């Protein structure tokens, strides 16, 4: 991953695909992909023990988002990650921002 990757644990294959696609499409200044699957153990779309790659939080700061509304940013990310959603990602919590915008993280 590029120098802006903020992950602290090894990535699984789906998480790696998400990161690679976002890097290529949006050239982010900051990118954090957090696997929250363990928080959804036994819930719909998750595994009984919370293992796997079903629930992610994606935090991304990119100049590409500067001219987009919040809805356009979410649509762009969802469109980009259509294959991952089809492959079993049940939930994506998206937190896109343009450089200089206030973020909660």
C-alpha positions as CSV (number, residue, x, y, z in Angstrom):
1,X,0.0,0.0,0.0
2,X,1.0,3.6,-0.5
3,X,2.3,5.7,2.3
4,X,-1.1,7.1,3.2
5,X,-2.4,3.7,4.3
6,X,-3.4,3.8,8.0
7,X,-4.1,0.1,8.6
8,X,-2.3,-1.6,11.5
9,X,-3.2,-5.2,11.0
10,X,-2.6,-7.4,8.0
11,X,-5.3,-7.1,5.3
12,X,-7.5,-9.9,4.1
13,X,-8.1,-10.4,0.4
14,X,-11.3,-8.4,0.2
15,X,-9.9,-5.5,2.3
16,X,-6.8,-5.5,0.0
17,X,-9.1,-5.3,-3.1
18,X,-11.0,-2.4,-1.5
19,X,-7.7,-0.5,-0.7
20,X,-6.3,-1.2,-4.2
21,X,-9.4,0.1,-6.0
22,X,-9.7,3.2,-3.8
23,X,-6.0,4.0,-4.3
24,X,-6.3,3.6,-8.1
25,X,-9.5,5.5,-8.5
26,X,-9.1,8.4,-6.0
27,X,-5.4,8.7,-5.2
28,X,-6.3,9.5,-1.5
29,X,-4.2,11.6,0.8
30,X,-5.4,9.4,3.7
31,X,-7.0,6.0,3.7
32,X,-8.1,3.8,6.6
33,X,-10.1,0.6,6.0
34,X,-11.3,-0.9,9.3
35,X,-12.7,-4.4,9.4
36,X,-15.6,-4.2,11.8
37,X,-16.8,-7.8,11.1
38,X,-16.1,-8.8,14.7
39,X,-18.6,-6.3,16.0
40,X,-21.3,-8.1,14.0
41,X,-20.9,-11.6,15.2
42,X,-24.2,-13.5,14.8
43,X,-25.9,-10.6,13.1
44,X,-27.4,-10.6,9.6
45,X,-24.7,-10.7,7.0
46,X,-22.0,-11.6,9.4
47,X,-20.5,-14.9,10.5
48,X,-21.5,-16.5,13.8
49,X,-18.1,-15.8,15.4
50,X,-17.4,-12.4,13.7
51,X,-14.6,-13.6,11.6
52,X,-14.3,-12.8,8.0
53,X,-14.7,-9.7,5.9
54,X,-18.3,-8.7,5.9
55,X,-18.4,-5.3,7.5
56,X,-16.0,-2.4,6.8
57,X,-15.6,1.3,7.7
58,X,-13.8,3.2,4.9
59,X,-12.3,6.5,5.8
60,X,-10.8,8.3,2.8
61,X,-9.6,11.9,2.1
62,X,-9.1,12.6,-1.5
63,X,-8.9,15.7,-3.7
64,X,-11.3,13.9,-6.1
65,X,-14.1,14.5,-3.6
66,X,-13.7,18.3,-3.6
67,X,-16.2,18.9,-6.4
68,X,-18.7,16.2,-5.2
69,X,-21.6,16.3,-2.8
70,X,-21.8,13.9,0.1
71,X,-24.2,11.7,-1.9
72,X,-22.0,11.8,-5.0
73,X,-19.0,10.6,-2.9
74,X,-21.0,7.7,-1.5
75,X,-22.3,6.7,-4.9
76,X,-18.8,6.8,-6.4
77,X,-17.4,4.6,-3.7
78,X,-20.4,2.2,-3.8
79,X,-20.1,2.0,-7.6
80,X,-16.4,1.3,-7.4
81,X,-16.9,-1.5,-4.8
82,X,-19.8,-3.3,-6.5
83,X,-17.9,-6.5,-7.0
84,X,-16.8,-6.6,-3.3
85,X,-20.4,-6.1,-2.2
86,X,-21.5,-8.9,-4.5
87,X,-18.7,-11.1,-3.1
88,X,-20.0,-10.9,0.5
89,X,-19.4,-7.5,1.9
90,X,-22.6,-6.9,3.9
91,X,-22.0,-3.4,5.1
92,X,-19.8,-0.4,4.2
93,X,-19.7,2.6,6.5
94,X,-18.3,5.3,4.2
95,X,-16.6,8.4,5.5
96,X,-15.3,10.3,2.4
97,X,-13.8,13.8,2.7
98,X,-11.9,16.3,0.6
99,X,-8.6,17.7,1.9
100,X,-9.1,20.4,4.4
101,X,-12.6,19.3,5.4
102,X,-13.2,18.5,9.1
103,X,-13.3,14.8,9.9
104,X,-14.1,13.0,13.1
105,X,-11.1,10.8,12.9
